[in-house]
Amino acid sequence: MSKEKEQYSFWTKYKKFAGTEIALYVIMVVGIVLGIIIFSYL
């Protein structure tokens, strides 16, 4: 029971950072993919 409570508090603590973190990873991956496509055609 205490383990579940720990996990819950962890998620509530980092929930506000999760959205921006996911967005940053998505932007980074898209940037890398676009870079590969652009450089492969040059």
PEQUITA-V707648 format. One record per residue. PHI is phi as a letter, one per 40 degrees, with the letter a starting at -180 (none if undefined). PSI is psi in radians with two decimals (999 if undefined). NEAR is the number of other C-alpha atoms within 10 Angstrom. Layout:
BEGIN
PHI,PSI,NEAR
PHI,PSI,NEAR
END
This chain:
BEGIN
none,-0.76,5
c,-0.54,7
c,-0.74,7
c,-0.72,9
c,-0.71,10
c,-0.82,10
c,-0.73,11
c,-0.81,11
c,-0.63,11
c,-0.82,11
c,-0.69,13
c,-0.58,10
c,-0.71,11
b,0.05,10
c,-0.73,12
c,-0.44,10
c,-0.41,11
c,-0.79,12
c,-0.84,10
c,-0.61,11
c,-0.79,12
c,-0.76,11
c,-0.76,11
c,-0.75,12
c,-0.73,11
c,-0.82,12
c,-0.74,12
c,-0.81,12
c,-0.79,12
c,-0.74,12
c,-0.75,12
c,-0.81,12
c,-0.81,11
c,-0.71,12
c,-0.77,11
c,-0.78,11
c,-0.82,11
c,-0.83,10
c,-0.47,8
c,-0.46,8
c,-0.25,6
c,999,5
END
